[in-house]
Amino acid sequence: MSSLVHSEDALRITEIFYSLQGETRTMGLPTVFVRLTGCPLRCTYCDTEYAFTGGELMAIQDILARVAEYQPAYVTVTGGEPLAQPNCLPLLTQLCDAGYEVSLETGGAMSLEGVDSRVVSVLDLKTPASGEMQRNDYDNVPRLRSQDQVKFVICDREDYEWARFKLDELKLADRVADVLFSPSHADLSGRQLAEWILQDRLPVRMQLQLHKILWDDQRGH
């Protein structure tokens, strides 16, 4: 790391690792993950509570150097909630400038304003069972672009019905590249969610969390 890290060009990082993308449209593709520390939300099913606190302060140039060691095509900036750190925005831009295909995983409570137009934003709208539904910032919906994705983590039938309503109300299938319905790993079977989606003929992409299937949710995967 650089001998002197200034707060204006640094972020607090929980981990940087190389794995297969476990979710979203690029699922299964080798990807470098940059996990930022901190999150204002406390979802009931959160699987990255270790990213709430701690971490290591790193200069953006050092983050870029670490990412480059893996020679990736894809980079995902995640958390925690990455947009809780203002310097996430210049990090995203510099990753794009370096030639990577960059995605941002955000919980939906922070504004997407200022996110580089080259970034694929994956906006997670919080369902009732998450315990954080009231934190959704719907001002983000008109900020979504055609390459972006919207994700719903679904715990039960109530969550499914709510997500189905939002899909229609916000015209999400016409607004973004993919609408992702994902069963909460510990709460709802993939088969059950698949049957609901097929029964209602929803224009969504169902996904399972590949990293949990392969590595049983081990940190660093």
QUITAHU-V700309 format. One record per run of one state. SS is the DSSP state (H for helix, E for strand, C for the rest). FROM is the first residue (numbers start at 1). TO is the last residue. If there is no record, write none. Layout:
{{SS FROM TO} {SS FROM TO}}
This chain:
{{C 1 6} {H 7 9} {E 10 20} {C 21 29} {E 30 36} {C 37 48} {H 49 51} {C 52 55} {E 56 59} {H 60 68} {C 69 73} {E 74 78} {C 79 81} {H 82 84} {C 85 87} {H 88 97} {C 98 100} {E 101 106} {C 107 119} {E 120 124} {C 125 127} {H 128 130} {C 131 132} {H 133 135} {C 136 137} {H 138 143} {C 144 148} {E 149 154} {C 155 156} {H 157 169} {C 170 171} {H 172 175} {C 176 177} {E 178 183} {C 184 189} {H 190 200} {C 201 204} {E 205 207} {C 208 209} {H 210 215} {C 216 221}}
